[in-house]
Amino acid sequence: MNKKSRKKFLYVRAESLLENLFKLKMTIMKAMSKQQLADAAGVSVKVLMSWCRPYRRNLESMGLKPKDRVLPPHIVKFLAEKFCIDVD
């Protein structure tokens, strides 16, 4: 690989990395209470938890306990993607 093509390759690679970093930044979530997530979905906490029932094992393996009031960011992201909840 000559010097010019290597420079172009590095430029394209850096551009791709920046693009991926931007996408990652856009998907970062913050911790939320069950009530806040339910409000964002437009339902009650009881309904939100009934929606989560089929995914109980997945959520438990991710570290969620049934009595937790605050949902960690990775669980908020999982639920928002599963149920198409717009969380800002």
DRENMIDREN-303556 format. One record per residue (C-alpha): x, y, z; residue in three letters. Coordinates in steps of 0.001 Angstrom, whole numbers, padded with zeros to 6 digits, always signed. Each point is the difference from the previous one (the first is absolute). Last residue first. Layout:
N
XYZALA...
END
This chain:
88
-035617+011602+025800ASP-001696-003398+000080VAL-002201-000867-002976ASP-001401-003435+000802ILE+000028-002490-002863CYS-000895-002949+002283PHE+003087-002133-000514LYS+002350+002944-000674GLU-001139+001952+003055ALA+000101-003175+002103LEU+003603-000855-000931PHE+001183+003633+000337LYS-001622+000341+003427VAL+001622-003318+000954ILE+003452+001235-001039HIS-000556+003287+001856PRO-000852-001599+003370PRO-003684-000054+001014LEU-000915+001639+003296VAL-002825-001520+002041ARG+001589-003420+000378ASP-002414-002483+001635LYS-000023-002449-002930PRO+003820-000134-000158LYS+001743+001081-003183LEU+003531-001301-000547GLY+000140-000664-003751MET-000762-003685+000673SER-003096+001159+001869GLU-001068+002101-002994LEU+000411-002911-002406ASN-001919-002285+002352ARG-002839+002507+000385ARG-000352+000680-003740TYR-003542-001412-000266PRO-000967+001970+003171ARG+001314+003347-001261CYS-003323+001017-001575TRP-001691-000786+003328SER+002577+002236+001685MET-000887+002880-002322LEU-003706-000564+000667VAL+000527+000168+003778LYS+002246+003060-000349VAL-002850+001781-001787SER+000104+000851-003697VAL+001078+002884-002250GLY+003331-001574-000929ALA+001932+002996+001361ALA-002175-000132+003123ASP+000804-003700+000413ALA+003711+000767-000297LEU-000272+002738+002630GLN-002025-002252+002318GLN+002483-002871-000331LYS+002683+002421+001121SER+002643+001011-002491MET+003733-000533-000465ALA+001423+001849-002989LYS+000280-001211-003555MET+002824+000113-002518ILE-001326-000741-003483THR+000949+003329-001609MET+003543-000235+001301LYS+000383-003396-001646LEU-001168+001375-003348LYS+002503+002872+000302PHE+002780-002446+000870LEU-000880-002105-003042ASN+000247+003053-002282GLU+003282+001021+001603LEU+001398-003489-000594LEU-001100+000058-003644SER+001645+003391-000556GLU+003193-001275+001609ALA-000014-003052-002309ARG-000619+002151-003084VAL+002894+002305+000967TYR+002272-002947+000801LEU-000731-001589-003387PHE+000629+003305-001806LYS+003363+000381+001777LYS+000905-003603-000869ARG-000941+000640-003639SER+002340+003014-000130LYS+002927-001700+001759LYS-000017-003120-002133ASN-001496-003287+001055MET
END
